[in-house]
């Protein structure tokens, strides 16, 4: 059963996914160019003018080419496979054989939020006491960045905390003063504790942990608490995919369909595209999920909002977007990708029940996603509303942080014109989606691999329920209670992350 939720507030989260980054499973490449690009000045709209609506741009690909790309996503090349793993039992490969230690990112506990958000784009930043140690005492990720955004904009309020301390932190943030991680890390809530493994542990152990619903493993040196690497679900799935020819037991599953394998869940939390973006952010925060399908009025998937997208909201000039529609924010996301990558971007975050496992994994790896929405055939064309006209629309007063200097810390951001109304059919590829049927996640895939290999992963549904309970009782609950009471939530199961 698909749950479309009309909501009234929501939150993002900090999981850094780097589109276009080199495969982290291979030897690390020089990041000098990427650092130079990240530090270079990007013109604002006021400097370069507002770009045309995606409706008015000539797409880089024809409609048929787009559909072909969606139906047949890129697959790993033969030279992506690492020769040393050929013929080996993947279950016996150790974590240290596939890690890239240089990718571990640390900040000190007295570092500021600004320093953490500008230190690069890893999946997670580890917090340590001093530069002389590699022992992690905490972590900062997109979940925390989302919670921090909700806190300083007044969309959520910590409970059971020192109110004077909270007021001081919010006041500093609203007056553009630095806020240290150590002062806020215990206020933001921790929805999921990472697993810890020695570098000598095998991939079998990692698959078993991930198949139970854990999303991240912090890898330590044997017999030590020093961190030598971080392994994510996506990293492991990518490794198994790129080396699939070497791992016959896994590859044998690839030609079977999702329906045949009984993969995925029909219980999905979604949001209507006309709802304000802040609804989507609070919904993700309160439900402990990391992305939402955005639907039209006929339950067709027209886009996707992920907690990673909160990085587009860290500049003060972007905060009015919180009151814009989810559809408008998708337009901003696509425009940002188009300007960064030099081509139009199209949402491809969905598969069909008859899609093969190989097709699904290829899409997850190609898009660096944690889940794919399962869709049926689109609703009849008559259900798609006519193309809108772009014209002025009422804009709610910006949140309190909009009073801050435009130099507020955060990654480079390309703001969108706040007084332009955009609807689903004005988005590139919007009509290519289908009727939302369910969701399949990396957890589902790794749980399947674990069970097919004779392992005994924990029940991922219980992990999800525990995560939701943690979200429900987190320190950011006051606004969430009000949010839930105003939401039309009917649920028969839990969202698969």
N, C-alpha and C positions, 0 to 999 in steps of 0.2 A: 504494500500500500504506500502510495506516495503522499507525503504531507507537504502541502504548499502553505507556508505560514505567512500571514499578514502580521507584520511586527511593528515595533516602534522604537527600537534601539539595538545597537550591536557593536561588536568589536573585532579587530584584526589580531594577528599574531605573528611572531618574528621568526620565520624559518626561511633562510636565505637560499633561494634557488637562482642559479645564475644561468640565464638563457645564453646559449652559445659558448659556454665554457668548455674547455677540453675535457675529455674523459678523465675523471679522477682516479681511474683504476690503472692508468698507465703512468709512466714517469712524469713527474711534475714539470710543467713548462715554465718558462720565464713569465713572471707577472708584471714585468716592468711596464709594458705597453698598457696593460689594463689599469695599472695604478696611475699612469700619466693621464689616461683618458678620464679616470674618475676624478682626478684633481683639476682637470681643465675646466674652464668656464663654459657653461652652456647658456646660450641666450634665452632670455625669458620671452614670453609672448609680447610684452611691451616693446622689446627690442626687435623682434623679427616679424611681428604681426601674427594674428590668429590664423592657424591653418584652415584650409577648407574642410568642410564636413566630409566624413568618409563617403557620404552619398555622392559628393561632387568630384571625388578623386577617381581617376582611371585605375582600376585594379591592375596589379602587376600580372595576375593570372586570369585566364578566362574562367567562366563558371564551370565548364567541364573539367578544366585542369584542377580547379580547387576540389571538385568532387572526387576526382581521381586520387588526389593527394590524401584526402580524408579516408577514402576506401582502401588505399594502399600506402600506409605511412612508410617512411624510410626504415630500412632494416640495417642491422649491423653489417659492416663489410667484413669480408673474410680476413682482411689484415688487422681487424680489431681484436681478433683472438690472440692470446698470448701463448706462444709455442710451448713454454715450460709446463703448461697445464694440460696439454694434449694427452689423452689416455688415462688421466688420473681420476680417482674417485673424488668428486668435489667435496664430499663430506669430510675428507681427511686434510684438505687444504687449511692452513692456519691463517688467522686474521692478519698476522704480520706480513704475510706474503702479498696481500692486496691493499695494504694501507699506504697512504702517502703522508708521512709524519709532518712534512712542512705545511700541510693544510690545517693543522691544529692552530686555532687562533686564541690568544689569551688577552685579557685586559686585567688590570689590577682592581682590587675592591674599591679603591679610592678614585678610580677613573670616573669620568662623567658619562651621562647618557649620550651626550654629543660624541665623545670619543668612541664609545661602543658602536654607535650607528655609523660612524665614518671610518671605522677600522677595516672595512672591507665587506664582503658579502659571503661569509661562510654560512653553513646551515645553523651553526650555533657558535657563540663566543663563550669560552670558559672563563670563569672568574677565579683569580688566585690572589694570595696575600701580597706577594711581591714579585718583581721580575726575576728573582733568583730561584724561584721554585716552579715546578711543573705539576704541582698538586692542585687539583680543581676543588674549590670550595663552593662553587655555584655555577650557574650558566645563565646566559642572557640570549633570548631568541625572539622570533617574531611574536610569539604569544605574549612575552613580556612587553615588547614594544607596543602591542595592541592595548594591553592593560594599562600601560602608562599613558597612552593617548586618551583612553577613556577617563582615566583619573584626572588629568589636567584640563580636560574639556568639560568636566562636570557631568559626564554621561554615566559615571559609576562612582560609588563612594565606598571606601574601605570600611569594614565593620570590625569591631573588637580591636581597634588600633588606637594609638595615642593621637587624639584629634589635633592636638597642638603641633605634633610632628607632621601630620598629614597637611594641615593648613600651611605650615612653613614650606613644605615641599611644593605644594600647588602654587603658593605665592611666588616662590623662586622661579618656577617654570613660567608663570604668567608674566613675570617681569624680565624674562630672558636672562636669568642668572643660571650658572651651571648647577646641575643636580647630580650628586655622586650616586653610583650604582649601589654602594653599600647602604645608603639611606633609604632606598626604595625596593631593593630586591625582595625583602620580606613582606612588602605591602602588596605586591602584584599578584601573589598567589602562584602556586606551582601545580599545574594540572597533572603533570606526569614526571615521575622521577626516572632518570635514565638507568639502564642496566650497566653493570661494570663487568668486564672480562679481561683476563690476561691475554697478551698478544699471542701466546701459545695455544689459545683455544681454537677450536676448529670451526669451519663454516657450518657444520652440522649443529653445533651449539648456537651459533648466531641465527640460523634459520628457525630453530626451535623457539628462541626468545622472540624473534620478530613475528613468528606465526601466532604467538599468544597475544599480540596487540601492542608490544613495545615498539617505539619508532626509532630509537637511537641507542647505540652501545658506545660507551666510553671505554677505550682500550688502554690498559695499563701495562707497563713493563712487568715481566714475571717477578713476583716477590716484592713488588714495589707499588707505591701509590702514584708514581710519576706517569702522567698521561703521554702516550706515544701515538695515539690516533683516535679518530671517531668514525664509526661505521653506521651508516643509515640504511633504512630499508631500500631506498632507491639505489644506493651504491651497490648493495648486494644483488638486487634484481638485475641491474645493468651488467654486473660481472657475469652472472649466470647466462644472461642473454648474449653478450658478446662472445662468450666462450661455449655457447650451446653445443657446437659440433663436438666438443671434447667431453660433454656430459650427456651421454645417450639416455639415461633414465629420465632426465628432465626434458630432453628434446622430444621424447616419445609422447609427451602430453600436448605438444604445441599445436597439433592439427585438430584437436578436439575443441568443440564449441563451448562457450560459457554455459549455455543451457545444458549441454550434455554433462559438463563437469559440476553443474549445480553451484556455480560461483556467483557471488553477489548477493545483495539484499534488496528487497522491494521497499524497505522502509527508508525513505529519504526525506531529509529536511531541505526545503527549497524556499525561495522567496520570489515574489512577483516583481517584475522589472520596474514597476512604477513606484515601488516603495523607496523611501529615502535610504541612502547609503548607510547612515548611522544605524538603521534597523538591522542591516546585514551584519555590521560589525558587532553589535551587541548580541545578535543571535549566535554568531560563531563563538563569541566569548562565553556566553551563558550555557551553551550546549556542549562546549569542549570539542568543537570541530574546526577544521582548518580550511574548508572551502564550501561554497554553496552554488548549486545550479540556479541560474536566473531564468525565470519562465515568463512567457506571455500569458494572456488570459485564458489560453486553451491548453496550458500545461506543456507547450513546446519549449524545448531548451533553446534559449537565445544567447546564452553566455555563461560565464563562470567568474565568480569573485573568490579570490584566495586570500588567506591572511598575509601572504607575501606582498600583496598589493598595498598594504598599509605604508610601505616605504614611499608611496606617492603622496602621502598625507603628512609627512613630517615637516614640511615647510609651512609656515604660517599662512602664506598666500593660498595654500591649497585647502585649508580647513573649511571654507564655505562649501566644498564638495560634500561634506557630511550631510547637508540638507538637500543635495541634489538626488535625482533618482539613480537606482542601481544601473539602469540602462545608460544613463549619461556617464556614469563612472566607467562602464565597460568601454564606451567610446573613448574616454581618456586613456584607458589601458592600451587599447589598440593603437591609438595615435602615438602614444609613447613608444610602443614597440616598433611601429613603423618608422619613426624618426631615428630610433637607435639602430635598427637593423637595415634601414634603407629600403624597405618594401612593406607592402600591406600585410597585415596579420589577420588571420582568420581563426575563430575558435574551433578546435578539433578535440574537445575534451569529452567525446562520447563514442560509444560502440553500440552494437546491436546484440540481442540475445544469441544470434547465430554467428557472431564474430568468433574467430578461433582464438585460442589462448595466445598463439604467436602474434596475431594481429593486435590483440590487446596489449601485450607486453611491448611490442614495437611502438605503439602510441605512447604508452607511459614513459618509455625511455626517451623517445624523440621530443616529447613535450616537458620532460622532467616533472611529471605530475605524480601525485600520490593516489589519485583515483580517477576513474572514468565513469561518466554517467551512462547508464544503459538506457537506450531510447528505442521506441518502436517507430513505425513509419510516421512521418509528420501528420498533424491534423490536416484536413482538407484545406486547399489554398484559400477557400472562401473564409476560413477562420483567421487568416492573417490580415490584420488591419491595413488599410491603405497607407502608403508612404506619407509621413507627416510633413508639414511645412516647418521649417526652422524659423521660429519667431520668438519674441520676448516671452518670458514666463516669469511668474512671481518667484522671487528668491527669498527664502527665510533669512532672518538676521543671522550673520555668521556667529559661530561659537566664540566664547570669550577669548580664546587664544588668538583670534584674528586681530586683536589689538596689539599683538607683539610685533617686533621688528621683523621685516622680511628676511633677516639674516638668521632666523631661528635654525638651530642645528638640524641637519637631515641630509639625505642623499639628494643629488640633483633632481629637480622636479620640473616637469612641464605642465603648468596649470591649464585648465580648460576654461573656455569662456563660460562664466556662471549663468548668463542669462539666455542661453540657448537651450531649447527643449528638443530632446532627441528621443525617438521611440525605437522599438525593437527592429522594425524593418529598415531603419536607416543605417543599421550596422552591417559591415561587410560579412557576408556569409550567414546572416541571421536566419534566412529561410532554409538553410541546409540542415538545421537541427531536426529532431524528432520529438515525439511525445515521451516525456520522462517515465521510465519504467522501473529503474533501480540504480544501484551503484555497485561497482567492483573496485576494490582497493588493493594496494600492495600487501596489506595484512592478509587479505583473502588468498592472494597468490602464494605468499610464503607459508601460510597455514597449509595450503594444498601440498606444496613441495615437502613440508615437514611430515605430513601424514603419509604421503606416498613413499617416503623414505624410511618409514617405520619409526619416526620420532613421535614424541608425545607433547606437543605444544599446549600451553594453557588455553582455556576457552576464551577466544578474543571478545566474545559478547560480554563476558563477565568483566573483562578489562575495560570495555567501553562503558559499562554501567558504573564501574568504579570511577572512571574519569568524569562522567557526568555528575556523580555525587560530589566529587571534589569540586567541580565547577559550581554546583549548587550551594556549597558551603564555603566558597572562597571568600577572601576578605573584600571582594569587589561586588557584594551581593545586593546592596540596597536598591540600586537602580534596576538590577536584573529582576528583582521581585516585581517591581512595577511594570517592567517590560513584559514579563511572562503573563501577568494578570490581564494585560491588554491584548495579548496575542491569541490567535485562534489555533491552539495546538491540540491535535489529536494524534495519538501515537500508539502503534502496536509493536514497535521494536525500536532498536537504537540505530542511529546513523553510523555507518561503517566509515571510519576515518581512513 
